Each structure stands twice: as structure tokens, then as C-alpha cells.
Amino acid sequence: MTKEDAIDELRSLQRNGEGSNVHANAETVLCDFLDAAGYGEVAREFRKIHEMYPVVTPRYSKPSWPS
């Protein structure tokens, strides 16, 4: 997966994503990108966190970073 592929998929999720699976789908895109970029170990460790805490509870209504 290229950087452009990841960006395209994330933008598609922004436009078309609905429901609770959007965040999980975005996680998949990011982990696939990390795998393709040679950071598979980082993706594996992130996936372990998701397995431990599968439900995402928002802590804020808007992102704290600029878009």
C-alpha cells in the first residue's frame, strides 16, 4: 500500500463511512500502510492494544489537532 492509497482510503471513509466500523476500518488502513512501509512491528503492537480494548470511547467531541 502506498501513501497515496492510504490517503485515498481514509478520505473515502471520511465521505462514506457510517457506524461503528469506520474507526476499525481506519485502523486497518493505517496498519496496512505501516506493514507496507516496513513498520510491521509497530502495526502488530498496535493491533494488540485493539485486541485488549476493542471498544473505542471518544474522549472529546472534536479532534485536538488542526485539520
TORPA-359610 format. One record per residue: residue number from 1; residue in three letters; y, x, z of N, C-alpha, C in turn. Coordinates in steps of 0.1 Angstrom, whole numbers, plus 5000, padded with zeros to 4 digits. Each point is the difference from the previous one (the first is absolute). Layout:
BEGIN
+-----+-----+------+------+------+------+------+------+------+------+------+
:   n : res :  n_v :  n_u :  n_w : ca_v : ca_u : ca_w :  c_v :  c_u :  c_w :
+-----+-----+------+------+------+------+------+------+------+------+------+
: NUM : ala :    Y :    X :    Z :    Y :    X :    Z :    Y :    X :    Z :
...
+-----+-----+------+------+------+------+------+------+------+------+------+
END
This chain:
BEGIN
+-----+-----+------+------+------+------+------+------+------+------+------+
:   n : res :  n_v :  n_u :  n_w : ca_v : ca_u : ca_w :  c_v :  c_u :  c_w :
+-----+-----+------+------+------+------+------+------+------+------+------+
:   1 : met : 4988 : 5008 : 5000 : 5012 : 4992 : 5000 : 5012 : 5009 : 5000 :
:   2 : thr : 5009 : 4997 : 4991 : 5013 : 5008 : 4999 : 5010 : 4993 : 5009 :
:   3 : lys : 5011 : 5008 : 5003 : 5011 : 4995 : 5007 : 5006 : 4987 : 4994 :
:   4 : glu : 5001 : 5000 : 4987 : 5005 : 4988 : 4993 : 4990 : 4988 : 5001 :
:   5 : asp : 4987 : 5003 : 5000 : 4991 : 4989 : 5002 : 5001 : 4994 : 5014 :
:   6 : ala : 5002 : 5008 : 5010 : 5001 : 4995 : 5013 : 5013 : 4992 : 5001 :
:   7 : ile : 5011 : 5005 : 4995 : 5013 : 4992 : 5000 : 4998 : 4987 : 4993 :
:   8 : asp : 4994 : 5000 : 4988 : 4998 : 4987 : 4993 : 4992 : 4990 : 5008 :
:   9 : glu : 4989 : 5005 : 5006 : 4992 : 4991 : 5008 : 5008 : 4995 : 5012 :
:  10 : leu : 5007 : 5008 : 5007 : 5008 : 4996 : 5012 : 5011 : 4990 : 4996 :
:  11 : arg : 5006 : 5002 : 4988 : 5011 : 4991 : 4995 : 4993 : 4986 : 4997 :
:  12 : ser : 4988 : 5001 : 4994 : 4993 : 4988 : 4997 : 4997 : 4992 : 5012 :
:  13 : leu : 4996 : 5006 : 5011 : 4998 : 4994 : 5013 : 5012 : 4994 : 5005 :
:  14 : gln : 5012 : 5006 : 4998 : 5012 : 4995 : 5005 : 5004 : 4987 : 4993 :
:  15 : arg : 4997 : 5000 : 4987 : 5003 : 4988 : 4992 : 4990 : 4989 : 5002 :
:  16 : asn : 4988 : 5003 : 5000 : 4989 : 4990 : 4999 : 4992 : 4998 : 5013 :
:  17 : gly : 5002 : 5009 : 5009 : 4991 : 4999 : 5012 : 5003 : 4989 : 5009 :
:  18 : glu : 4990 : 4994 : 5005 : 5002 : 4989 : 5010 : 4989 : 5001 : 5011 :
:  19 : gly : 5003 : 4995 : 5011 : 4990 : 5000 : 5011 : 4998 : 5013 : 5007 :
:  20 : ser : 4989 : 5000 : 5008 : 4998 : 5011 : 5009 : 4993 : 5012 : 4993 :
:  21 : asn : 4996 : 4998 : 4988 : 4993 : 5011 : 4993 : 5010 : 5010 : 4993 :
:  22 : val : 5013 : 4996 : 4999 : 5009 : 5009 : 4994 : 5001 : 5013 : 5007 :
:  23 : his : 5001 : 5000 : 5013 : 5001 : 5013 : 5007 : 4987 : 5008 : 4998 :
:  24 : ala : 4988 : 4994 : 5001 : 4988 : 5007 : 4998 : 4999 : 5005 : 4985 :
:  25 : asn : 5005 : 4993 : 4991 : 4999 : 5005 : 4986 : 5010 : 5012 : 4998 :
:  26 : ala : 5011 : 4999 : 5007 : 5010 : 5011 : 4999 : 4993 : 5013 : 5007 :
:  27 : glu : 4993 : 4998 : 5011 : 4993 : 5011 : 5006 : 4990 : 5006 : 4991 :
:  28 : thr : 4993 : 4992 : 4992 : 4990 : 5005 : 4991 : 5007 : 5008 : 4989 :
:  29 : val : 5011 : 4995 : 4995 : 5008 : 5008 : 4989 : 5004 : 5013 : 5006 :
:  30 : leu : 5005 : 5001 : 5012 : 5005 : 5012 : 5006 : 4988 : 5010 : 5002 :
:  31 : cys : 4989 : 4995 : 5005 : 4989 : 5008 : 5003 : 4994 : 5005 : 4987 :
:  32 : asp : 4999 : 4992 : 4990 : 4995 : 5004 : 4987 : 5009 : 5011 : 4994 :
:  33 : phe : 5013 : 4999 : 5002 : 5009 : 5010 : 4995 : 4998 : 5013 : 5008 :
:  34 : leu : 4999 : 4999 : 5013 : 4998 : 5012 : 5008 : 4987 : 5007 : 4995 :
:  35 : asp : 4989 : 4992 : 4998 : 4988 : 5006 : 4995 : 5002 : 5008 : 4987 :
:  36 : ala : 5007 : 4993 : 4991 : 5002 : 5006 : 4986 : 5009 : 5012 : 5001 :
:  37 : ala : 5009 : 5001 : 5010 : 5009 : 5011 : 5001 : 4994 : 5012 : 5008 :
:  38 : gly : 4988 : 4998 : 5004 : 4993 : 5011 : 5007 : 5002 : 4999 : 5015 :
:  39 : tyr : 5004 : 4988 : 5005 : 5002 : 4999 : 5015 : 4990 : 4989 : 5005 :
:  40 : gly : 4987 : 5002 : 4996 : 4990 : 4990 : 5004 : 4998 : 5000 : 5015 :
:  41 : glu : 5001 : 5012 : 5006 : 4998 : 5000 : 5015 : 5010 : 4992 : 5007 :
:  42 : val : 5013 : 5000 : 4995 : 5010 : 4992 : 5006 : 4997 : 4985 : 4999 :
:  43 : ala : 4995 : 4996 : 4988 : 4997 : 4986 : 4997 : 4988 : 4996 : 5009 :
:  44 : arg : 4990 : 5009 : 5001 : 4988 : 4997 : 5009 : 5005 : 4997 : 5014 :
:  45 : glu : 5009 : 5009 : 5005 : 5004 : 4998 : 5014 : 5008 : 4987 : 5002 :
:  46 : phe : 5008 : 4997 : 4990 : 5008 : 4987 : 5000 : 4991 : 4988 : 5000 :
:  47 : arg : 4989 : 5001 : 4992 : 4991 : 4989 : 4999 : 4993 : 4997 : 5013 :
:  48 : lys : 4997 : 5011 : 5008 : 4994 : 4999 : 5013 : 5009 : 4991 : 5009 :
:  49 : ile : 5013 : 5002 : 4999 : 5010 : 4993 : 5009 : 4999 : 4985 : 4996 :
:  50 : his : 4999 : 4997 : 4987 : 4999 : 4986 : 4995 : 4987 : 4994 : 5005 :
:  51 : glu : 4989 : 5008 : 5001 : 4987 : 4994 : 5005 : 5002 : 4997 : 5015 :
:  52 : met : 5007 : 5009 : 5007 : 5002 : 4997 : 5014 : 5009 : 4989 : 5003 :
:  53 : tyr : 5010 : 4998 : 4992 : 5011 : 4990 : 5002 : 5002 : 4992 : 4987 :
:  54 : pro : 4991 : 4991 : 4996 : 5000 : 4994 : 4987 : 5012 : 4990 : 4998 :
:  55 : val : 5005 : 4995 : 5010 : 5011 : 4990 : 4999 : 5013 : 5007 : 5002 :
:  56 : val : 5009 : 4998 : 4990 : 5014 : 5006 : 5001 : 5009 : 4989 : 5006 :
:  57 : thr : 5007 : 5004 : 5011 : 5009 : 4991 : 5007 : 5014 : 5006 : 4997 :
:  58 : pro : 5008 : 4993 : 4993 : 5014 : 5005 : 4997 : 5008 : 5002 : 5013 :
:  59 : arg : 5007 : 5011 : 5001 : 5008 : 5002 : 5011 : 5015 : 4998 : 4998 :
:  60 : tyr : 5003 : 4996 : 4987 : 5014 : 4998 : 4997 : 5000 : 4991 : 4988 :
:  61 : ser : 5012 : 4994 : 4998 : 5001 : 4990 : 4989 : 5004 : 5007 : 4987 :
:  62 : lys : 5007 : 5012 : 5001 : 5003 : 5007 : 4988 : 4996 : 5015 : 5002 :
:  63 : pro : 4998 : 5007 : 4989 : 4997 : 5014 : 5001 : 5011 : 5007 : 5006 :
:  64 : ser : 4997 : 5011 : 5008 : 5011 : 5008 : 5006 : 5005 : 5011 : 4991 :
:  65 : trp : 4994 : 5001 : 4988 : 5005 : 5010 : 4990 : 5007 : 4993 : 4989 :
:  66 : pro : 5009 : 5008 : 4994 : 5008 : 4994 : 4988 : 4991 : 4998 : 4988 :
:  67 : ser : 5002 : 4989 : 4993 : 4991 : 4998 : 4988 : 5007 : 5005 : 4988 :
+-----+-----+------+------+------+------+------+------+------+------+------+
END
